[in-house]
Amino acid sequence: MNASIKQTSVLAVVSLVSGILGWSLLPFLGSLAAIATGHLARREIRANPALGGDSLAVVGLVLGWVSVAAWILGILAFLMFFGGLAWLGSR
């Protein structure tokens, strides 16, 4: 039996770990690292068919992008809330 074992891309693992860290210990920086390394990992995996880990890179990308979207929505909600308070206070 001659089964070929694919080596997992290191960038894909870094993307996944960064995506998890983006939700826990490094809120914004981890998410940006997950997005950057996820795109790099997917490019590396497409260029070298002997590498695996595309699903790890995709999960890291999703975690990163969802975290960034949550940050943007949170900042907008913050600005709208306190902007509304300032508007009501100026009346």
PDB file of N, CA, C and O in Angstrom, chain B, residues numbered from 101:
ATOM      1  N   MET B 101       0.840  -1.163   0.000  1.00  0.00           N
ATOM      2  CA  MET B 101       0.000   0.000   0.000  1.00  0.00           C
ATOM      3  C   MET B 101       0.890   1.232   0.000  1.00  0.00           C
ATOM      4  O   MET B 101       1.723   1.410   0.888  1.00  0.00           O
ATOM      5  N   ASN B 102       0.707   2.072  -0.996  1.00  0.00           N
ATOM      6  CA  ASN B 102       1.546   3.244  -1.164  1.00  0.00           C
ATOM      7  C   ASN B 102       0.681   4.497  -1.068  1.00  0.00           C
ATOM      8  O   ASN B 102       0.319   5.087  -2.086  1.00  0.00           O
ATOM      9  N   ALA B 103       0.359   4.889   0.127  1.00  0.00           N
ATOM     10  CA  ALA B 103      -0.508   6.051   0.335  1.00  0.00           C
ATOM     11  C   ALA B 103       0.355   7.306   0.434  1.00  0.00           C
ATOM     12  O   ALA B 103       1.349   7.343   1.160  1.00  0.00           O
ATOM     13  N   SER B 104      -0.048   8.324  -0.310  1.00  0.00           N
ATOM     14  CA  SER B 104       0.692   9.578  -0.238  1.00  0.00           C
ATOM     15  C   SER B 104       0.114  10.437   0.885  1.00  0.00           C
ATOM     16  O   SER B 104      -1.092  10.676   0.952  1.00  0.00           O
ATOM     17  N   ILE B 105       0.985  10.881   1.743  1.00  0.00           N
ATOM     18  CA  ILE B 105       0.573  11.697   2.879  1.00  0.00           C
ATOM     19  C   ILE B 105       0.915  13.144   2.560  1.00  0.00           C
ATOM     20  O   ILE B 105       2.067  13.477   2.283  1.00  0.00           O
ATOM     21  N   LYS B 106      -0.101  13.999   2.605  1.00  0.00           N
ATOM     22  CA  LYS B 106       0.124  15.412   2.331  1.00  0.00           C
ATOM     23  C   LYS B 106       0.630  16.099   3.587  1.00  0.00           C
ATOM     24  O   LYS B 106       0.151  15.852   4.694  1.00  0.00           O
ATOM     25  N   GLN B 107       1.603  16.960   3.388  1.00  0.00           N
ATOM     26  CA  GLN B 107       2.111  17.763   4.491  1.00  0.00           C
ATOM     27  C   GLN B 107       1.223  18.992   4.633  1.00  0.00           C
ATOM     28  O   GLN B 107       0.867  19.618   3.634  1.00  0.00           O
ATOM     29  N   THR B 108       0.866  19.339   5.845  1.00  0.00           N
ATOM     30  CA  THR B 108       0.004  20.487   6.096  1.00  0.00           C
ATOM     31  C   THR B 108       0.821  21.767   6.010  1.00  0.00           C
ATOM     32  O   THR B 108       1.936  21.846   6.526  1.00  0.00           O
ATOM     33  N   SER B 109       0.256  22.755   5.357  1.00  0.00           N
ATOM     34  CA  SER B 109       0.905  24.054   5.222  1.00  0.00           C
ATOM     35  C   SER B 109       1.038  24.719   6.587  1.00  0.00           C
ATOM     36  O   SER B 109       0.078  24.780   7.356  1.00  0.00           O
ATOM     37  N   VAL B 110       2.223  25.209   6.875  1.00  0.00           N
ATOM     38  CA  VAL B 110       2.465  25.902   8.143  1.00  0.00           C
ATOM     39  C   VAL B 110       1.650  27.188   8.195  1.00  0.00           C
ATOM     40  O   VAL B 110       1.123  27.543   9.250  1.00  0.00           O
ATOM     41  N   LEU B 111       1.542  27.882   7.078  1.00  0.00           N
ATOM     42  CA  LEU B 111       0.752  29.120   7.052  1.00  0.00           C
ATOM     43  C   LEU B 111      -0.723  28.868   7.343  1.00  0.00           C
ATOM     44  O   LEU B 111      -1.392  29.715   7.934  1.00  0.00           O
ATOM     45  N   ALA B 112      -1.230  27.714   6.935  1.00  0.00           N
ATOM     46  CA  ALA B 112      -2.630  27.382   7.223  1.00  0.00           C
ATOM     47  C   ALA B 112      -2.834  27.189   8.721  1.00  0.00           C
ATOM     48  O   ALA B 112      -3.839  27.632   9.277  1.00  0.00           O
ATOM     49  N   VAL B 113      -1.890  26.534   9.367  1.00  0.00           N
ATOM     50  CA  VAL B 113      -1.975  26.347  10.817  1.00  0.00           C
ATOM     51  C   VAL B 113      -1.862  27.685  11.531  1.00  0.00           C
ATOM     52  O   VAL B 113      -2.583  27.940  12.495  1.00  0.00           O
ATOM     53  N   VAL B 114      -0.954  28.543  11.058  1.00  0.00           N
ATOM     54  CA  VAL B 114      -0.798  29.871  11.653  1.00  0.00           C
ATOM     55  C   VAL B 114      -2.078  30.685  11.474  1.00  0.00           C
ATOM     56  O   VAL B 114      -2.475  31.424  12.375  1.00  0.00           O
ATOM     57  N   SER B 115      -2.714  30.555  10.336  1.00  0.00           N
ATOM     58  CA  SER B 115      -3.968  31.266  10.099  1.00  0.00           C
ATOM     59  C   SER B 115      -5.045  30.813  11.073  1.00  0.00           C
ATOM     60  O   SER B 115      -5.752  31.645  11.641  1.00  0.00           O
ATOM     61  N   LEU B 116      -5.177  29.527  11.270  1.00  0.00           N
ATOM     62  CA  LEU B 116      -6.174  29.000  12.197  1.00  0.00           C
ATOM     63  C   LEU B 116      -5.893  29.454  13.626  1.00  0.00           C
ATOM     64  O   LEU B 116      -6.805  29.898  14.323  1.00  0.00           O
ATOM     65  N   VAL B 117      -4.651  29.348  14.064  1.00  0.00           N
ATOM     66  CA  VAL B 117      -4.293  29.753  15.428  1.00  0.00           C
ATOM     67  C   VAL B 117      -4.501  31.259  15.600  1.00  0.00           C
ATOM     68  O   VAL B 117      -4.992  31.701  16.638  1.00  0.00           O
ATOM     69  N   SER B 118      -4.133  32.041  14.595  1.00  0.00           N
ATOM     70  CA  SER B 118      -4.334  33.490  14.676  1.00  0.00           C
ATOM     71  C   SER B 118      -5.815  33.846  14.708  1.00  0.00           C
ATOM     72  O   SER B 118      -6.219  34.772  15.412  1.00  0.00           O
ATOM     73  N   GLY B 119      -6.615  33.120  13.954  1.00  0.00           N
ATOM     74  CA  GLY B 119      -8.053  33.355  13.975  1.00  0.00           C
ATOM     75  C   GLY B 119      -8.653  33.075  15.341  1.00  0.00           C
ATOM     76  O   GLY B 119      -9.536  33.803  15.796  1.00  0.00           O
ATOM     77  N   ILE B 120      -8.178  32.024  15.997  1.00  0.00           N
ATOM     78  CA  ILE B 120      -8.650  31.724  17.350  1.00  0.00           C
ATOM     79  C   ILE B 120      -8.163  32.784  18.327  1.00  0.00           C
ATOM     80  O   ILE B 120      -8.912  33.214  19.205  1.00  0.00           O
ATOM     81  N   LEU B 121      -6.918  33.204  18.180  1.00  0.00           N
ATOM     82  CA  LEU B 121      -6.386  34.255  19.051  1.00  0.00           C
ATOM     83  C   LEU B 121      -7.096  35.584  18.818  1.00  0.00           C
ATOM     84  O   LEU B 121      -7.210  36.402  19.731  1.00  0.00           O
ATOM     85  N   GLY B 122      -7.570  35.794  17.596  1.00  0.00           N
ATOM     86  CA  GLY B 122      -8.310  37.013  17.290  1.00  0.00           C
ATOM     87  C   GLY B 122      -9.619  37.113  18.048  1.00  0.00           C
ATOM     88  O   GLY B 122     -10.156  38.207  18.221  1.00  0.00           O
ATOM     89  N   TRP B 123     -10.136  35.985  18.499  1.00  0.00           N
ATOM     90  CA  TRP B 123     -11.369  35.979  19.298  1.00  0.00           C
ATOM     91  C   TRP B 123     -11.096  35.907  20.783  1.00  0.00           C
ATOM     92  O   TRP B 123     -12.026  35.996  21.585  1.00  0.00           O
ATOM     93  N   SER B 124      -9.808  35.745  21.178  1.00  0.00           N
ATOM     94  CA  SER B 124      -9.544  35.574  22.604  1.00  0.00           C
ATOM     95  C   SER B 124      -8.469  36.527  23.118  1.00  0.00           C
ATOM     96  O   SER B 124      -8.801  37.502  23.792  1.00  0.00           O
ATOM     97  N   LEU B 125      -7.220  36.285  22.829  1.00  0.00           N
ATOM     98  CA  LEU B 125      -6.132  37.028  23.456  1.00  0.00           C
ATOM     99  C   LEU B 125      -5.665  38.254  22.676  1.00  0.00           C
ATOM    100  O   LEU B 125      -5.270  39.251  23.282  1.00  0.00           O
ATOM    101  N   LEU B 126      -5.702  38.201  21.375  1.00  0.00           N
ATOM    102  CA  LEU B 126      -5.230  39.309  20.536  1.00  0.00           C
ATOM    103  C   LEU B 126      -6.363  39.764  19.623  1.00  0.00           C
ATOM    104  O   LEU B 126      -6.349  39.455  18.432  1.00  0.00           O
ATOM    105  N   PRO B 127      -7.337  40.487  20.153  1.00  0.00           N
ATOM    106  CA  PRO B 127      -8.585  40.720  19.424  1.00  0.00           C
ATOM    107  C   PRO B 127      -8.427  41.243  17.999  1.00  0.00           C
ATOM    108  O   PRO B 127      -8.962  40.620  17.083  1.00  0.00           O
ATOM    109  N   PHE B 128      -7.745  42.317  17.764  1.00  0.00           N
ATOM    110  CA  PHE B 128      -7.720  42.843  16.399  1.00  0.00           C
ATOM    111  C   PHE B 128      -6.493  42.356  15.626  1.00  0.00           C
ATOM    112  O   PHE B 128      -6.598  42.030  14.443  1.00  0.00           O
ATOM    113  N   LEU B 129      -5.349  42.306  16.275  1.00  0.00           N
ATOM    114  CA  LEU B 129      -4.123  41.892  15.587  1.00  0.00           C
ATOM    115  C   LEU B 129      -4.169  40.433  15.152  1.00  0.00           C
ATOM    116  O   LEU B 129      -3.689  40.089  14.072  1.00  0.00           O
ATOM    117  N   GLY B 130      -4.741  39.583  15.982  1.00  0.00           N
ATOM    118  CA  GLY B 130      -4.870  38.176  15.611  1.00  0.00           C
ATOM    119  C   GLY B 130      -5.744  37.981  14.388  1.00  0.00           C
ATOM    120  O   GLY B 130      -5.477  37.124  13.546  1.00  0.00           O
ATOM    121  N   SER B 131      -6.798  38.790  14.301  1.00  0.00           N
ATOM    122  CA  SER B 131      -7.694  38.689  13.148  1.00  0.00           C
ATOM    123  C   SER B 131      -7.010  39.128  11.866  1.00  0.00           C
ATOM    124  O   SER B 131      -7.166  38.495  10.822  1.00  0.00           O
ATOM    125  N   LEU B 132      -6.252  40.212  11.947  1.00  0.00           N
ATOM    126  CA  LEU B 132      -5.526  40.665  10.754  1.00  0.00           C
ATOM    127  C   LEU B 132      -4.468  39.650  10.336  1.00  0.00           C
ATOM    128  O   LEU B 132      -4.271  39.411   9.145  1.00  0.00           O
ATOM    129  N   ALA B 133      -3.792  39.055  11.308  1.00  0.00           N
ATOM    130  CA  ALA B 133      -2.798  38.022  10.987  1.00  0.00           C
ATOM    131  C   ALA B 133      -3.473  36.798  10.372  1.00  0.00           C
ATOM    132  O   ALA B 133      -2.927  36.186   9.455  1.00  0.00           O
ATOM    133  N   ALA B 134      -4.649  36.440  10.867  1.00  0.00           N
ATOM    134  CA  ALA B 134      -5.383  35.289  10.321  1.00  0.00           C
ATOM    135  C   ALA B 134      -5.773  35.532   8.869  1.00  0.00           C
ATOM    136  O   ALA B 134      -5.686  34.627   8.039  1.00  0.00           O
ATOM    137  N   ILE B 135      -6.199  36.748   8.564  1.00  0.00           N
ATOM    138  CA  ILE B 135      -6.595  37.066   7.194  1.00  0.00           C
ATOM    139  C   ILE B 135      -5.387  37.027   6.261  1.00  0.00           C
ATOM    140  O   ILE B 135      -5.446  36.443   5.179  1.00  0.00           O
ATOM    141  N   ALA B 136      -4.300  37.650   6.688  1.00  0.00           N
ATOM    142  CA  ALA B 136      -3.098  37.699   5.836  1.00  0.00           C
ATOM    143  C   ALA B 136      -2.522  36.307   5.612  1.00  0.00           C
ATOM    144  O   ALA B 136      -2.255  35.925   4.472  1.00  0.00           O
ATOM    145  N   THR B 137      -2.327  35.545   6.687  1.00  0.00           N
ATOM    146  CA  THR B 137      -1.718  34.226   6.525  1.00  0.00           C
ATOM    147  C   THR B 137      -2.680  33.238   5.865  1.00  0.00           C
ATOM    148  O   THR B 137      -2.239  32.293   5.211  1.00  0.00           O
ATOM    149  N   GLY B 138      -3.974  33.442   6.026  1.00  0.00           N
ATOM    150  CA  GLY B 138      -4.940  32.571   5.353  1.00  0.00           C
ATOM    151  C   GLY B 138      -4.877  32.714   3.842  1.00  0.00           C
ATOM    152  O   GLY B 138      -4.908  31.724   3.112  1.00  0.00           O
ATOM    153  N   HIS B 139      -4.788  33.961   3.379  1.00  0.00           N
ATOM    154  CA  HIS B 139      -4.667  34.172   1.925  1.00  0.00           C
ATOM    155  C   HIS B 139      -3.339  33.644   1.398  1.00  0.00           C
ATOM    156  O   HIS B 139      -3.285  33.039   0.328  1.00  0.00           O
ATOM    157  N   LEU B 140      -2.268  33.876   2.155  1.00  0.00           N
ATOM    158  CA  LEU B 140      -0.966  33.351   1.735  1.00  0.00           C
ATOM    159  C   LEU B 140      -0.958  31.827   1.714  1.00  0.00           C
ATOM    160  O   LEU B 140      -0.389  31.224   0.803  1.00  0.00           O
ATOM    161  N   ALA B 141      -1.576  31.202   2.699  1.00  0.00           N
ATOM    162  CA  ALA B 141      -1.624  29.738   2.762  1.00  0.00           C
ATOM    163  C   ALA B 141      -2.409  29.161   1.588  1.00  0.00           C
ATOM    164  O   ALA B 141      -1.993  28.170   0.989  1.00  0.00           O
ATOM    165  N   ARG B 142      -3.545  29.781   1.259  1.00  0.00           N
ATOM    166  CA  ARG B 142      -4.336  29.262   0.138  1.00  0.00           C
ATOM    167  C   ARG B 142      -3.566  29.378  -1.174  1.00  0.00           C
ATOM    168  O   ARG B 142      -3.638  28.482  -2.016  1.00  0.00           O
ATOM    169  N   ARG B 143      -2.828  30.476  -1.353  1.00  0.00           N
ATOM    170  CA  ARG B 143      -2.007  30.624  -2.559  1.00  0.00           C
ATOM    171  C   ARG B 143      -0.908  29.564  -2.592  1.00  0.00           C
ATOM    172  O   ARG B 143      -0.636  28.978  -3.640  1.00  0.00           O
ATOM    173  N   GLU B 144      -0.276  29.320  -1.436  1.00  0.00           N
ATOM    174  CA  GLU B 144       0.787  28.326  -1.353  1.00  0.00           C
ATOM    175  C   GLU B 144       0.257  26.922  -1.633  1.00  0.00           C
ATOM    176  O   GLU B 144       0.921  26.132  -2.304  1.00  0.00           O
ATOM    177  N   ILE B 145      -0.931  26.607  -1.125  1.00  0.00           N
ATOM    178  CA  ILE B 145      -1.515  25.278  -1.312  1.00  0.00           C
ATOM    179  C   ILE B 145      -1.920  25.068  -2.770  1.00  0.00           C
ATOM    180  O   ILE B 145      -1.753  23.972  -3.306  1.00  0.00           O
ATOM    181  N   ARG B 146      -2.453  26.112  -3.418  1.00  0.00           N
ATOM    182  CA  ARG B 146      -2.802  25.985  -4.840  1.00  0.00           C
ATOM    183  C   ARG B 146      -1.557  25.813  -5.708  1.00  0.00           C
ATOM    184  O   ARG B 146      -1.593  25.105  -6.714  1.00  0.00           O
ATOM    185  N   ALA B 147      -0.457  26.459  -5.321  1.00  0.00           N
ATOM    186  CA  ALA B 147       0.770  26.378  -6.117  1.00  0.00           C
ATOM    187  C   ALA B 147       1.477  25.039  -5.942  1.00  0.00           C
ATOM    188  O   ALA B 147       2.158  24.582  -6.860  1.00  0.00           O
ATOM    189  N   ASN B 148       1.331  24.401  -4.784  1.00  0.00           N
ATOM    190  CA  ASN B 148       2.024  23.150  -4.503  1.00  0.00           C
ATOM    191  C   ASN B 148       0.996  22.079  -4.129  1.00  0.00           C
ATOM    192  O   ASN B 148       0.515  22.067  -2.996  1.00  0.00           O
ATOM    193  N   PRO B 149       0.651  21.187  -5.050  1.00  0.00           N
ATOM    194  CA  PRO B 149      -0.376  20.178  -4.774  1.00  0.00           C
ATOM    195  C   PRO B 149       0.018  19.173  -3.690  1.00  0.00           C
ATOM    196  O   PRO B 149      -0.841  18.434  -3.209  1.00  0.00           O
ATOM    197  N   ALA B 150       1.286  19.125  -3.294  1.00  0.00           N
ATOM    198  CA  ALA B 150       1.713  18.201  -2.248  1.00  0.00           C
ATOM    199  C   ALA B 150       1.348  18.708  -0.865  1.00  0.00           C
ATOM    200  O   ALA B 150       1.467  17.970   0.113  1.00  0.00           O
ATOM    201  N   LEU B 151       0.906  19.957  -0.765  1.00  0.00           N
ATOM    202  CA  LEU B 151       0.541  20.537   0.525  1.00  0.00           C
ATOM    203  C   LEU B 151      -0.957  20.393   0.769  1.00  0.00           C
ATOM    204  O   LEU B 151      -1.760  20.447  -0.162  1.00  0.00           O
ATOM    205  N   GLY B 152      -1.310  20.212   2.018  1.00  0.00           N
ATOM    206  CA  GLY B 152      -2.704  20.155   2.426  1.00  0.00           C
ATOM    207  C   GLY B 152      -2.977  21.257   3.438  1.00  0.00           C
ATOM    208  O   GLY B 152      -2.091  22.044   3.772  1.00  0.00           O
ATOM    209  N   GLY B 153      -4.198  21.303   3.916  1.00  0.00           N
ATOM    210  CA  GLY B 153      -4.546  22.285   4.937  1.00  0.00           C
ATOM    211  C   GLY B 153      -5.391  23.435   4.438  1.00  0.00           C
ATOM    212  O   GLY B 153      -5.487  24.470   5.097  1.00  0.00           O
ATOM    213  N   ASP B 154      -6.007  23.263   3.277  1.00  0.00           N
ATOM    214  CA  ASP B 154      -6.830  24.341   2.735  1.00  0.00           C
ATOM    215  C   ASP B 154      -8.003  24.653   3.662  1.00  0.00           C
ATOM    216  O   ASP B 154      -8.373  25.816   3.823  1.00  0.00           O
ATOM    217  N   SER B 155      -8.584  23.630   4.265  1.00  0.00           N
ATOM    218  CA  SER B 155      -9.716  23.870   5.169  1.00  0.00           C
ATOM    219  C   SER B 155      -9.272  24.631   6.417  1.00  0.00           C
ATOM    220  O   SER B 155     -10.038  25.433   6.949  1.00  0.00           O
ATOM    221  N   LEU B 156      -8.061  24.395   6.887  1.00  0.00           N
ATOM    222  CA  LEU B 156      -7.545  25.150   8.032  1.00  0.00           C
ATOM    223  C   LEU B 156      -7.403  26.625   7.672  1.00  0.00           C
ATOM    224  O   LEU B 156      -7.738  27.502   8.467  1.00  0.00           O
ATOM    225  N   ALA B 157      -6.908  26.887   6.473  1.00  0.00           N
ATOM    226  CA  ALA B 157      -6.741  28.266   6.023  1.00  0.00           C
ATOM    227  C   ALA B 157      -8.099  28.948   5.866  1.00  0.00           C
ATOM    228  O   ALA B 157      -8.249  30.120   6.214  1.00  0.00           O
ATOM    229  N   VAL B 158      -9.078  28.227   5.349  1.00  0.00           N
ATOM    230  CA  VAL B 158     -10.411  28.809   5.168  1.00  0.00           C
ATOM    231  C   VAL B 158     -11.051  29.121   6.521  1.00  0.00           C
ATOM    232  O   VAL B 158     -11.674  30.171   6.678  1.00  0.00           O
ATOM    233  N   VAL B 159     -10.907  28.235   7.489  1.00  0.00           N
ATOM    234  CA  VAL B 159     -11.465  28.489   8.824  1.00  0.00           C
ATOM    235  C   VAL B 159     -10.775  29.695   9.455  1.00  0.00           C
ATOM    236  O   VAL B 159     -11.432  30.523  10.087  1.00  0.00           O
ATOM    237  N   GLY B 160      -9.458  29.803   9.290  1.00  0.00           N
ATOM    238  CA  GLY B 160      -8.739  30.969   9.792  1.00  0.00           C
ATOM    239  C   GLY B 160      -9.214  32.248   9.132  1.00  0.00           C
ATOM    240  O   GLY B 160      -9.380  33.269   9.799  1.00  0.00           O
ATOM    241  N   LEU B 161      -9.436  32.201   7.815  1.00  0.00           N
ATOM    242  CA  LEU B 161      -9.958  33.368   7.101  1.00  0.00           C
ATOM    243  C   LEU B 161     -11.342  33.763   7.598  1.00  0.00           C
ATOM    244  O   LEU B 161     -11.614  34.943   7.823  1.00  0.00           O
ATOM    245  N   VAL B 162     -12.205  32.787   7.767  1.00  0.00           N
ATOM    246  CA  VAL B 162     -13.572  33.081   8.226  1.00  0.00           C
ATOM    247  C   VAL B 162     -13.546  33.683   9.628  1.00  0.00           C
ATOM    248  O   VAL B 162     -14.235  34.667   9.895  1.00  0.00           O
ATOM    249  N   LEU B 163     -12.758  33.096  10.520  1.00  0.00           N
ATOM    250  CA  LEU B 163     -12.655  33.642  11.871  1.00  0.00           C
ATOM    251  C   LEU B 163     -12.121  35.076  11.842  1.00  0.00           C
ATOM    252  O   LEU B 163     -12.609  35.942  12.569  1.00  0.00           O
ATOM    253  N   GLY B 164     -11.130  35.315  11.006  1.00  0.00           N
ATOM    254  CA  GLY B 164     -10.561  36.657  10.913  1.00  0.00           C
ATOM    255  C   GLY B 164     -11.537  37.670  10.361  1.00  0.00           C
ATOM    256  O   GLY B 164     -11.692  38.750  10.930  1.00  0.00           O
ATOM    257  N   TRP B 165     -12.199  37.344   9.262  1.00  0.00           N
ATOM    258  CA  TRP B 165     -13.130  38.294   8.642  1.00  0.00           C
ATOM    259  C   TRP B 165     -14.358  38.544   9.514  1.00  0.00           C
ATOM    260  O   TRP B 165     -14.842  39.674   9.582  1.00  0.00           O
ATOM    261  N   VAL B 166     -14.868  37.513  10.178  1.00  0.00           N
ATOM    262  CA  VAL B 166     -16.026  37.703  11.048  1.00  0.00           C
ATOM    263  C   VAL B 166     -15.654  38.580  12.243  1.00  0.00           C
ATOM    264  O   VAL B 166     -16.449  39.415  12.676  1.00  0.00           O
ATOM    265  N   SER B 167     -14.465  38.391  12.766  1.00  0.00           N
ATOM    266  CA  SER B 167     -14.013  39.225  13.879  1.00  0.00           C
ATOM    267  C   SER B 167     -13.856  40.683  13.456  1.00  0.00           C
ATOM    268  O   SER B 167     -14.252  41.588  14.190  1.00  0.00           O
ATOM    269  N   VAL B 168     -13.285  40.913  12.281  1.00  0.00           N
ATOM    270  CA  VAL B 168     -13.135  42.285  11.786  1.00  0.00           C
ATOM    271  C   VAL B 168     -14.504  42.921  11.554  1.00  0.00           C
ATOM    272  O   VAL B 168     -14.706  44.092  11.877  1.00  0.00           O
ATOM    273  N   ALA B 169     -15.436  42.164  11.002  1.00  0.00           N
ATOM    274  CA  ALA B 169     -16.789  42.689  10.795  1.00  0.00           C
ATOM    275  C   ALA B 169     -17.451  43.021  12.126  1.00  0.00           C
ATOM    276  O   ALA B 169     -18.141  44.034  12.237  1.00  0.00           O
ATOM    277  N   ALA B 170     -17.249  42.182  13.134  1.00  0.00           N
ATOM    278  CA  ALA B 170     -17.814  42.459  14.458  1.00  0.00           C
ATOM    279  C   ALA B 170     -17.202  43.716  15.059  1.00  0.00           C
ATOM    280  O   ALA B 170     -17.897  44.501  15.705  1.00  0.00           O
ATOM    281  N   TRP B 171     -15.907  43.908  14.850  1.00  0.00           N
ATOM    282  CA  TRP B 171     -15.254  45.134  15.325  1.00  0.00           C
ATOM    283  C   TRP B 171     -15.858  46.360  14.656  1.00  0.00           C
ATOM    284  O   TRP B 171     -16.160  47.351  15.320  1.00  0.00           O
ATOM    285  N   ILE B 172     -16.032  46.291  13.354  1.00  0.00           N
ATOM    286  CA  ILE B 172     -16.580  47.443  12.619  1.00  0.00           C
ATOM    287  C   ILE B 172     -18.011  47.737  13.080  1.00  0.00           C
ATOM    288  O   ILE B 172     -18.365  48.894  13.306  1.00  0.00           O
ATOM    289  N   LEU B 173     -18.828  46.699  13.219  1.00  0.00           N
ATOM    290  CA  LEU B 173     -20.198  46.900  13.689  1.00  0.00           C
ATOM    291  C   LEU B 173     -20.223  47.444  15.118  1.00  0.00           C
ATOM    292  O   LEU B 173     -21.052  48.294  15.443  1.00  0.00           O
ATOM    293  N   GLY B 174     -19.332  46.963  15.957  1.00  0.00           N
ATOM    294  CA  GLY B 174     -19.255  47.459  17.323  1.00  0.00           C
ATOM    295  C   GLY B 174     -18.856  48.921  17.392  1.00  0.00           C
ATOM    296  O   GLY B 174     -19.413  49.682  18.182  1.00  0.00           O
ATOM    297  N   ILE B 175     -17.899  49.316  16.573  1.00  0.00           N
ATOM    298  CA  ILE B 175     -17.473  50.718  16.541  1.00  0.00           C
ATOM    299  C   ILE B 175     -18.595  51.601  16.005  1.00  0.00           C
ATOM    300  O   ILE B 175     -18.829  52.689  16.532  1.00  0.00           O
ATOM    301  N   LEU B 176     -19.291  51.146  14.963  1.00  0.00           N
ATOM    302  CA  LEU B 176     -20.420  51.915  14.436  1.00  0.00           C
ATOM    303  C   LEU B 176     -21.535  52.054  15.470  1.00  0.00           C
ATOM    304  O   LEU B 176     -22.116  53.129  15.612  1.00  0.00           O
ATOM    305  N   ALA B 177     -21.836  50.983  16.187  1.00  0.00           N
ATOM    306  CA  ALA B 177     -22.869  51.044  17.225  1.00  0.00           C
ATOM    307  C   ALA B 177     -22.450  52.010  18.334  1.00  0.00           C
ATOM    308  O   ALA B 177     -23.272  52.778  18.833  1.00  0.00           O
ATOM    309  N   PHE B 178     -21.184  51.971  18.716  1.00  0.00           N
ATOM    310  CA  PHE B 178     -20.658  52.878  19.732  1.00  0.00           C
ATOM    311  C   PHE B 178     -20.805  54.331  19.293  1.00  0.00           C
ATOM    312  O   PHE B 178     -21.270  55.175  20.059  1.00  0.00           O
ATOM    313  N   LEU B 179     -20.405  54.613  18.055  1.00  0.00           N
ATOM    314  CA  LEU B 179     -20.485  55.986  17.547  1.00  0.00           C
ATOM    315  C   LEU B 179     -21.934  56.450  17.413  1.00  0.00           C
ATOM    316  O   LEU B 179     -22.255  57.598  17.722  1.00  0.00           O
ATOM    317  N   MET B 180     -22.794  55.565  16.957  1.00  0.00           N
ATOM    318  CA  MET B 180     -24.198  55.948  16.817  1.00  0.00           C
ATOM    319  C   MET B 180     -24.846  56.185  18.185  1.00  0.00           C
ATOM    320  O   MET B 180     -25.629  57.122  18.343  1.00  0.00           O
ATOM    321  N   PHE B 181     -24.531  55.355  19.159  1.00  0.00           N
ATOM    322  CA  PHE B 181     -25.118  55.500  20.479  1.00  0.00           C
ATOM    323  C   PHE B 181     -24.681  56.812  21.129  1.00  0.00           C
ATOM    324  O   PHE B 181     -25.513  57.597  21.584  1.00  0.00           O
ATOM    325  N   PHE B 182     -23.364  57.041  21.166  1.00  0.00           N
ATOM    326  CA  PHE B 182     -22.882  58.251  21.818  1.00  0.00           C
ATOM    327  C   PHE B 182     -23.112  59.496  20.970  1.00  0.00           C
ATOM    328  O   PHE B 182     -23.226  60.596  21.510  1.00  0.00           O
ATOM    329  N   GLY B 183     -23.182  59.339  19.657  1.00  0.00           N
ATOM    330  CA  GLY B 183     -23.570  60.465  18.804  1.00  0.00           C
ATOM    331  C   GLY B 183     -25.014  60.865  19.053  1.00  0.00           C
ATOM    332  O   GLY B 183     -25.348  62.050  19.063  1.00  0.00           O
ATOM    333  N   GLY B 184     -25.872  59.863  19.255  1.00  0.00           N
ATOM    334  CA  GLY B 184     -27.268  60.150  19.577  1.00  0.00           C
ATOM    335  C   GLY B 184     -27.410  60.812  20.931  1.00  0.00           C
ATOM    336  O   GLY B 184     -28.230  61.713  21.109  1.00  0.00           O
ATOM    337  N   LEU B 185     -26.605  60.362  21.893  1.00  0.00           N
ATOM    338  CA  LEU B 185     -26.633  61.000  23.208  1.00  0.00           C
ATOM    339  C   LEU B 185     -26.155  62.450  23.122  1.00  0.00           C
ATOM    340  O   LEU B 185     -26.728  63.336  23.756  1.00  0.00           O
ATOM    341  N   ALA B 186     -25.119  62.683  22.348  1.00  0.00           N
ATOM    342  CA  ALA B 186     -24.612  64.052  22.187  1.00  0.00           C
ATOM    343  C   ALA B 186     -25.661  64.931  21.488  1.00  0.00           C
ATOM    344  O   ALA B 186     -25.828  66.102  21.830  1.00  0.00           O
ATOM    345  N   TRP B 187     -26.355  64.357  20.518  1.00  0.00           N
ATOM    346  CA  TRP B 187     -27.384  65.120  19.820  1.00  0.00           C
ATOM    347  C   TRP B 187     -28.538  65.451  20.763  1.00  0.00           C
ATOM    348  O   TRP B 187     -29.058  66.567  20.757  1.00  0.00           O
ATOM    349  N   LEU B 188     -28.928  64.473  21.570  1.00  0.00           N
ATOM    350  CA  LEU B 188     -30.008  64.728  22.526  1.00  0.00           C
ATOM    351  C   LEU B 188     -29.579  65.733  23.595  1.00  0.00           C
ATOM    352  O   LEU B 188     -30.392  66.533  24.057  1.00  0.00           O
ATOM    353  N   GLY B 189     -28.320  65.692  23.983  1.00  0.00           N
ATOM    354  CA  GLY B 189     -27.821  66.631  24.990  1.00  0.00           C
ATOM    355  C   GLY B 189     -27.705  68.045  24.480  1.00  0.00           C
ATOM    356  O   GLY B 189     -27.743  68.994  25.263  1.00  0.00           O
ATOM    357  N   SER B 190     -27.564  68.199  23.177  1.00  0.00           N
ATOM    358  CA  SER B 190     -27.408  69.549  22.603  1.00  0.00           C
ATOM    359  C   SER B 190     -28.750  70.201  22.320  1.00  0.00           C
ATOM    360  O   SER B 190     -28.791  71.368  21.930  1.00  0.00           O
ATOM    361  N   ARG B 191     -29.832  69.492  22.503  1.00  0.00           N
ATOM    362  CA  ARG B 191     -31.169  70.048  22.197  1.00  0.00           C
ATOM    363  C   ARG B 191     -31.645  70.934  23.290  1.00  0.00           C
ATOM    364  O   ARG B 191     -32.742  71.485  23.205  1.00  0.00           O
TER     365      ARG B 191
END
